Amino acid sequence: MSKGFRAHPDNLAKAAKDAHGHAERVERHSSNLDSKTRGRLLGKGRFGLVVEKAVRPIIDSMITDMSKAMARGHRSIGHGLDITKKNIDDAEEAIRKNMRRHHDERDAVHLKLGQRVLGEDDLRDKHKKRVGERVDDLRRQGHGPQRHLDPTDDMLKDRLGTPTGPKDVNGDLLKDDDGNPRIARQGGYVQTENKIDPVHGPNAKERLGEDAHLDAETGKKHKCDSFSTAFGEGQGEAFMHADEHARGRIDGDRTRMPNSNRHEVVFSPEDAWGPGDHSHRFRGFYIDPDNPMNPDKSINYKPVDFQQAKIKAIYAPDGNGGHKLVTMFPEPVRVFNR
C-alpha cells in the first residue's frame, strides 16, 4: 500500500451503509412505479394501444430487470465494503495485540514488504469462526440449519418415517396376494407415518419416545415430503452464501406467499455459488417406490439425485424491517427420483 493512501474504517462503514441504502431506495422506487403503472394503459384509443405494445415491455424491463440489477450491484458493493472494513479491523487489532506483547521497540516485530500480520492459518480460522457465528445466528432465526444442515444421514432417514397402509387388528400392515405389505402411495411415492423431527437432535426416539414424532416448533405431528434433504456435511459456508443470495432476491409481492406475510425464494445453486455442478453439496433420501421394504423388513432407502435441483428459502418479517430465515433446503426434481 502506498504512503499516500489510507483506508479509514469509519469511511468504509459509511460507504457500505450508503450502498445498502441506495439498494433499498432503488427497490422501493421500483415497487412504487410498478404499483402505479401495472395494469394501466399508457394511452387512449388506437394510438394508446400502439404505445402500450411498444413501450410497455421497455417499462416493465426497467421496473424489473434493470432495477434488480442496480439494487444487486449496490448490495454487492456494500457487502464488499463491509468485508473490507472487517478485514482491516482484524489486521489493526492483530497489530495492537502484537505491540502490547512487546515492551519496547527492540522487541517489536518488524514487518517486511509482502509479510502478513496474520498467517494463512490464522485467517482461515477467523473465516471459519465467522461462518460458524453466522450459521448460529440462522439457527436462532428459524429451523433451517437444524433440519437441513446439522442432521446426520440416519436422522434424515428417520425423518421420512415408516411406510403405512391398511392394517390388521394388531396394527400390522395387511399383505397382498404375493405376501408383500400393502403400502399406501400418493403421487407414486410411499406414504409414511411416525416421522421424527431432526430438530430434536440425535437419538430422539430413545430420549423422547413418542414425543419424537412431534414437530419441535408446533407440537403437532411432524410433517415431511417424500424427500428428506439437507446440505452436505461441512457445507455451512455454502448454506451461509445461499442465504445471502436468497435475501437479495426478496421482492415484495413477487416473492410473497399467498395469504401470508412470508416470502418464498427459489433459485438455482449456481446463482448463489457460481457456474458448475453443485450436486455434491447436497444429500438426501427417499423410500424406494418400487421396493419399499428389504427382505429383512427394514426400509429400503434411495439416495436423492440432485440433478437440476433448486434451493428453496422461506423468510418471515423479523419485526425490525428485515427478514429472518424460517427454513432453506435443496429441492430435487422428481423425474430424476423415481
Helices and strands as residue ranges (DSSP letters): H 9-37, H 45-61, I 62-66, H 67-100, H 120-141, H 144-148, H 153-160, E 162-163, E 185-186, E 189-190, E 192-193, G 198-200, H 204-208, G 209-213, E 228-231, H 236-247, H 252-255, E 263-267, H 269-273, G 279-281, E 282-287, E 301-303, E 310-317, E 323-331, G 334-336
